[in-house]
Amino acid sequence: MDTTRSGNYIFNLADCIQYGLAHHHDMVNANLDVHFSEEQVKEATGKLLPHADITAGFNDNMKLATSLIPDIASGNYDKKIPVQFGTRFSSNVLGQVNQTIFQSDYFLGLKAAKVYSELASKTYTRTEIDTRVAITKSYYAVLTNQENIRLTKANLDQLKKTLADTRARYDAGVAERIDVDRIQVSYNNSATEIQNQIRLLVYTMQLLKFQMGMPQEDQLELKETVQDLTVDDFATDTSNYAVTDRIEYSIQNTQIALNELNLKSKKMAYLPKLSAFVNYGYNYFSDKFSSLYNTGFAASTLGLSLTWNIFTGTERLHQIRQNRITLEKSVNDRNYLSQQIKVEVKNANTVYQNNKALFVTQKENMTLTQGIYERVVLKFEQGVATSLDVISAESELTQARTQYVNSMLNTLISKTDLDKAMGRIK
């Protein structure tokens, strides 16, 4: 990857793809999704670690609660007397550590988080493939537009020479004005066509930079030409591909794994939750706020907590059935995806083979038409052909050139689509 200076790049296809994988909007977000999933795994792991809390409280019992108790002092137990217990001010501080020993959701959640992280990684790969394909197609569009301009300019140079020779012959009185005008019209049309092609080239270059995530203000120059691609030598073999090579198939397998974990989670929700805890704290009492924290009374507890939801209606049963149906659908989707991939490969191969055959034909036709045009021009210069013959040959050459360039672009794009369908773009 060459750069002459910041914001000025000279790239080949591999360089464009490398730049796009680092800068394209979708790739940046996909990479952030991967990091997000990694944090979710760490979050799920953190739930298995001990959790510590500190709680504190302060109470001002402005009016103590009154209770009725038997009059023990006088021995009259049938008589109730009002008494107040406690102090006006009270405070407490308590620290507690909780540790989950067993809870099915925690452990399954950790597995699900890891599978989700795997899904995010595969989604990143799919985004990478889509980015490669988009950049490759845009890159080919630029190259074919450049080739179209090169061929048109070569034709324009020939027309310019023919026009100059015809004008000289007219000035010498051996050619007619109509011959000069006809060739001038053809020359003007070709010159205008080149300007249109240049504007189209500017747009395709802008599209390429957009697919790469490159600022439009930066300058991009391509190292390669279509001659470096050897389009007519492209070959492919559709007999040794496998549907499992497609990232979409792998993503669907991961989705099935997630659905299996969801089903297992609902089934294991019937199991009890067991946790342990230990706490230590101080309680403070006083009738005066100034002396509240002079003396503290320590307290500590170590214990286990078991929670078991024996019956929660039929809600969980139906949730299990729903998750089982979702799992069956995801398996069915994978089977459908397998068939879909096979059809995509057959269709992409058909389109590619047709485009390649047409490209070979159009390339030969352009060569033949170029030869016809050159012979007609030679005959015209010798006075045995008319200007109409030149214009007709030039028109046929322009059509052949356009068909050649279009078939080249279609071949390159369909080859890219076929490689993607077979899972060969990684």
C-alpha positions in Angstrom: 0.0 0.0 0.0 1.7 3.2 -1.2 0.9 6.7 -0.1 2.7 9.7 -1.5 1.5 12.0 1.3 -1.4 12.2 3.7 -4.7 12.1 1.8 -3.1 11.0 -1.4 -3.1 7.3 -2.1 -1.9 4.9 -4.8 -3.7 1.6 -4.3 -4.3 -1.7 -6.0 -7.3 -3.9 -5.2 -5.8 -5.5 -2.1 -4.8 -2.1 -0.7 -8.4 -0.7 -1.3 -9.8 -3.7 0.6 -7.3 -3.4 3.4 -8.2 0.3 3.8 -11.9 -0.4 3.7 -11.7 -3.1 6.3 -10.1 -0.5 8.7 -12.2 2.5 7.9 -15.6 1.6 6.5 -18.6 2.6 8.7 -20.0 -0.9 8.9 -16.6 -2.5 9.7 -16.0 0.0 12.5 -19.4 -0.7 14.0 -19.0 -4.5 13.6 -15.7 -4.3 15.4 -17.4 -2.3 18.2 -20.1 -5.0 18.4 -17.3 -7.6 18.9 -15.9 -5.6 21.8 -19.4 -5.1 23.2 -20.0 -8.9 23.2 -16.6 -9.4 24.9 -17.8 -7.1 27.7 -21.0 -9.1 28.0 -19.0 -12.3 28.6 -17.1 -10.5 31.3 -20.3 -9.2 32.8 -21.7 -12.8 32.9 -18.5 -14.0 34.6 -18.7 -11.1 37.1 -22.1 -12.4 38.3 -20.4 -15.5 39.6 -18.1 -13.5 41.8 -19.0 -12.5 45.4 -21.1 -9.4 45.8 -20.5 -7.1 48.9 -22.8 -4.5 50.3 -22.6 -2.0 53.1 -25.8 -0.6 54.6 -26.2 2.1 57.2 -29.2 3.6 59.0 -30.1 6.3 61.5 -33.5 6.7 63.3 -34.8 9.5 65.5 -37.7 8.0 67.4 -39.3 11.3 68.3 -42.1 9.4 70.1 -41.4 5.9 71.2 -44.1 3.3 70.5 -46.2 2.3 73.6 -47.0 -1.3 74.4 -49.4 -2.8 77.1 -47.9 -5.5 79.4 -49.3 -7.2 82.5 -48.8 -5.4 85.8 -46.2 -7.9 87.2 -45.0 -5.5 89.9 -48.4 -5.5 91.8 -49.1 -9.2 90.9 -52.3 -8.2 89.1 -51.7 -9.9 85.8 -55.2 -9.0 84.5 -54.3 -5.4 84.6 -52.4 -3.9 81.6 -50.0 -1.0 82.0 -48.5 1.1 79.2 -44.7 1.0 78.8 -42.3 2.3 76.2 -39.2 0.4 75.1 -36.1 1.6 73.3 -34.1 4.8 73.1 -34.8 7.9 71.1 -31.8 7.6 68.8 -30.6 4.4 67.1 -28.2 3.7 64.3 -26.7 0.7 62.6 -23.9 -0.2 60.1 -23.9 -3.6 58.4 -21.5 -5.1 55.8 -22.5 -8.3 54.0 -20.9 -10.6 51.4 -23.2 -12.8 49.2 -22.0 -15.7 47.1 -24.2 -17.6 44.7 -23.4 -21.3 45.0 -25.9 -22.5 42.4 -28.3 -20.7 40.1 -29.0 -22.2 36.7 -29.5 -18.8 35.0 -26.0 -17.7 36.0 -24.1 -20.6 34.5 -26.3 -20.8 31.4 -26.0 -17.1 31.0 -22.3 -17.4 30.9 -22.5 -20.0 28.2 -25.0 -17.9 26.3 -22.8 -14.8 26.5 -19.9 -16.8 25.0 -22.1 -18.0 22.2 -23.3 -14.5 21.6 -19.7 -13.3 21.4 -19.1 -16.0 18.8 -22.2 -14.7 16.9 -20.8 -11.2 17.0 -17.5 -12.4 15.6 -19.2 -14.2 12.8 -21.4 -11.2 12.0 -18.1 -9.2 11.8 -16.9 -11.8 9.3 -20.1 -11.4 7.2 -19.7 -7.6 7.3 -16.1 -8.0 6.2 -17.1 -10.2 3.2 -19.8 -7.7 2.2 -17.3 -4.9 2.4 -14.8 -6.9 0.3 -17.5 -7.6 -2.4 -18.7 -3.9 -2.5 -15.1 -2.6 -2.8 -14.2 -5.2 -5.5 -17.2 -4.3 -7.6 -16.6 -0.6 -7.4 -12.9 -1.1 -8.1 -13.8 -3.1 -11.3 -16.2 -0.3 -12.3 -13.4 2.2 -12.2 -11.0 0.0 -14.2 -13.6 -0.7 -16.9 -14.4 3.0 -17.2 -10.8 3.8 -17.5 -10.5 1.2 -20.2 -13.5 2.6 -22.0 -11.9 6.0 -22.0 -8.6 4.6 -23.3 -10.3 2.8 -26.2 -12.5 5.9 -27.1 -9.4 8.1 -27.1 -7.6 5.7 -29.4 -10.6 5.8 -31.8 -10.7 9.6 -31.4 -7.0 9.9 -32.4 -7.7 7.9 -35.5 -10.7 10.1 -36.4 -8.6 13.2 -35.8 -6.0 11.9 -38.3 -8.7 11.0 -40.8 -10.4 14.4 -40.4 -7.1 16.2 -40.9 -6.3 14.1 -44.0 -9.8 14.7 -45.4 -9.6 18.4 -44.8 -6.2 18.5 -46.6 -7.7 16.6 -49.5 -10.6 19.0 -49.6 -8.3 22.0 -49.6 -6.5 20.3 -52.6 -9.8 19.9 -54.4 -9.8 16.1 -54.4 -12.5 15.6 -51.6 -15.9 17.0 -51.1 -17.1 19.3 -48.3 -19.7 16.7 -47.2 -16.9 14.2 -46.4 -15.2 16.7 -44.1 -18.5 17.5 -42.4 -19.5 13.9 -41.9 -16.2 13.0 -40.3 -16.3 16.2 -38.2 -19.7 15.2 -36.8 -18.4 11.7 -35.9 -15.3 13.3 -34.3 -17.5 15.8 -32.2 -19.7 12.9 -31.0 -16.6 10.9 -29.9 -15.1 13.9 -28.1 -18.4 14.5 -26.3 -18.6 10.8 -25.4 -15.2 11.0 -23.8 -16.3 13.9 -21.6 -19.3 11.9 -20.5 -17.1 8.9 -19.7 -14.8 11.1 -17.7 -17.7 12.3 -15.6 -18.8 8.7 -15.1 -15.3 7.8 -14.1 -15.3 10.6 -11.5 -18.5 9.2 -10.0 -17.3 5.6 -9.9 -14.1 6.7 -8.2 -16.3 8.6 -5.6 -18.3 5.5 -5.1 -15.2 3.4 -4.6 -13.9 5.8 -2.0 -17.3 5.7 -0.3 -17.2 1.9 -0.2 -13.7 2.1 1.3 -14.8 4.7 4.0 -12.3 7.1 2.5 -13.1 10.9 2.7 -14.1 12.2 -0.7 -11.5 15.0 -0.4 -8.7 12.5 -0.4 -7.0 11.7 -3.7 -7.0 8.0 -4.9 -5.1 6.6 -7.8 -5.2 3.0 -8.9 -2.1 1.0 -9.8 -3.8 -1.6 -12.0 -5.6 -1.6 -15.3 -7.9 -4.2 -16.8 -4.9 -5.8 -18.6 -3.6 -6.8 -15.2 -6.8 -8.8 -14.4 -6.6 -11.3 -17.3 -10.4 -11.5 -17.4 -10.4 -14.0 -20.2 -8.4 -16.5 -18.1 -10.8 -16.5 -15.2 -11.7 -20.1 -14.3 -13.9 -21.5 -11.6 -15.0 -24.9 -10.3 -18.4 -25.3 -8.6 -18.0 -29.0 -7.9 -15.9 -28.7 -4.7 -17.8 -26.1 -2.7 -19.8 -26.8 0.4 -22.7 -24.9 1.9 -20.8 -24.9 5.2 -18.2 -22.6 3.7 -20.8 -19.8 3.7 -20.6 -17.6 6.8 -24.4 -17.4 6.8 -24.6 -21.1 7.4 -22.2 -20.8 10.3 -24.2 -17.9 11.8 -27.4 -20.0 11.6 -25.6 -22.8 13.5 -24.7 -20.3 16.2 -28.3 -19.1 16.3 -29.4 -22.7 16.9 -27.0 -23.0 19.7 -28.4 -19.9 21.3 -32.0 -21.2 21.0 -30.8 -24.5 22.6 -29.4 -22.6 25.5 -32.6 -20.6 25.9 -34.6 -23.9 26.0 -32.3 -25.4 28.5 -32.5 -22.3 30.6 -36.2 -22.5 30.9 -36.1 -26.2 31.7 -33.5 -25.7 34.5 -35.4 -22.8 35.9 -37.2 -25.5 38.0 -34.0 -26.0 40.0 -33.5 -24.2 43.3 -31.2 -21.3 43.9 -28.6 -21.7 46.7 -26.4 -18.9 48.0 -24.3 -18.2 51.1 -23.8 -15.0 53.0 -21.8 -13.6 55.8 -22.3 -10.2 57.5 -20.9 -8.1 60.3 -22.2 -4.9 61.8 -22.7 -2.6 64.7 -25.8 -1.3 66.4 -25.9 2.0 68.3 -28.5 3.3 70.9 -28.8 6.4 73.0 -31.3 8.8 74.4 -28.9 11.7 73.4 -27.6 12.2 69.9 -24.2 13.5 71.3 -23.5 10.1 72.9 -25.1 7.9 70.2 -21.8 6.5 68.8 -20.0 6.2 72.1 -20.8 2.5 72.4 -21.5 0.0 69.6 -22.9 -3.5 69.9 -21.4 -5.9 67.3 -23.4 -8.5 65.5 -22.5 -11.1 62.8 -24.3 -13.8 60.9 -23.1 -16.6 58.6 -25.7 -18.5 56.7 -27.2 -20.2 53.6 -30.2 -19.2 51.6 -32.2 -21.7 49.5 -35.0 -20.6 47.2 -37.1 -23.2 45.3 -40.1 -22.2 43.3 -42.1 -25.4 43.5 -45.1 -24.3 41.5 -45.5 -21.1 39.5 -48.7 -22.1 37.6 -48.3 -23.3 34.0 -46.5 -20.2 32.7 -43.0 -21.9 32.6 -44.4 -25.0 30.9 -45.7 -22.9 28.0 -42.5 -20.9 27.8 -40.6 -24.2 27.4 -42.9 -25.2 24.6 -42.4 -21.8 22.9 -38.6 -22.1 23.1 -38.8 -25.6 21.7 -40.8 -24.3 18.7 -38.3 -21.5 18.2 -35.5 -24.1 18.1 -37.4 -26.2 15.6 -37.9 -23.1 13.4 -34.2 -22.3 13.5 -33.2 -25.8 12.5 -35.8 -25.6 9.6 -34.3 -22.2 8.6 -30.9 -23.9 8.4 -32.2 -26.6 6.1 -33.8 -23.9 3.9 -30.6 -21.9 3.9 -28.7 -24.9 2.7 -31.0 -25.3 -0.3 -31.0 -21.5 -0.9 -27.2 -21.5 -1.1 -27.2 -24.3 -3.7 -29.6 -22.4 -5.8 -27.6 -19.2 -5.5 -24.4 -21.0 -6.6 -26.2 -22.5 -9.7 -27.7 -19.1 -10.6 -24.4 -17.2 -10.0 -22.5 -19.8 -12.1 -25.0 -19.6 -14.9 -24.8 -15.8 -15.0 -21.0 -15.9 -14.8 -20.6 -18.5 -17.6 -23.0 -16.5 -19.8 -21.1 -13.3 -19.2 -17.7 -14.9 -19.7 -18.8 -16.4 -23.0 -20.2 -13.1 -24.1 -17.0 -11.3 -23.1 -14.9 -13.7 -25.2 -17.2 -13.0 -28.2 -17.3 -9.3 -27.7 -13.5 -9.1 -27.4 -13.1 -10.9 -30.7 -15.8 -8.8 -32.3 -14.1 -5.6 -31.2 -10.8 -6.8 -32.7 -12.5 -7.7 -35.9 -14.4 -4.4 -36.0 -11.2 -2.5 -35.3 -9.6 -4.2 -38.3 -12.6 -3.4 -40.5 -12.5 0.2 -39.5 -8.8 0.6 -40.2 -9.2 -1.0 -43.7 -12.2 1.2 -44.5 -10.2 4.3 -43.5 -7.3 3.1 -45.7 -9.7 2.6 -48.6 -11.2 6.1 -48.0 -7.7 7.6 -48.1 -7.1 5.8 -51.4 -10.4 7.1 -52.8 -12.1 3.7 -53.1 -14.5 4.2 -50.1 -16.9 6.9 -49.1 -17.1 9.0 -46.0 -20.4 7.1 -45.2 -18.4 3.9 -45.1 -16.0 5.5 -42.6 -18.8 6.7 -40.4 -20.6 3.4 -40.6 -17.4 1.5 -39.6 -16.7 4.0 -36.8 -20.3 3.5 -35.5 -19.9 -0.2 -35.5 -16.5 0.1 -33.7 -18.1 2.3 -31.0 -20.9 -0.2 -30.5 -18.4 -3.1 -30.4 -16.2 -1.2 -27.9 -19.2 -0.4 -25.6 -20.4 -4.1 -25.7 -16.8 -5.3 -25.0 -16.4 -3.0 -21.9 -19.9 -3.8 -20.6 -19.3 -7.5 -21.0 -16.0 -7.2 -19.2 -17.6 -5.4 -16.2 -20.4 -7.9 -16.1 -17.9 -10.8 -16.2 -15.9 -9.3 -13.3 -18.9 -8.6 -11.2 -20.6 -12.0 -11.8 -17.3 -13.8 -11.0 -17.2 -11.9 -7.7 -20.9 -12.9 -7.0 -20.0 -16.5 -7.8 -17.1 -16.5 -5.4 -19.3 -15.0 -2.7 -22.0 -17.6 -3.3 -19.5 -20.4 -2.9 -18.1 -18.9 0.3 -14.7 -18.3 -1.3 -14.4 -14.7 -0.2 -13.1 -14.8 3.3 
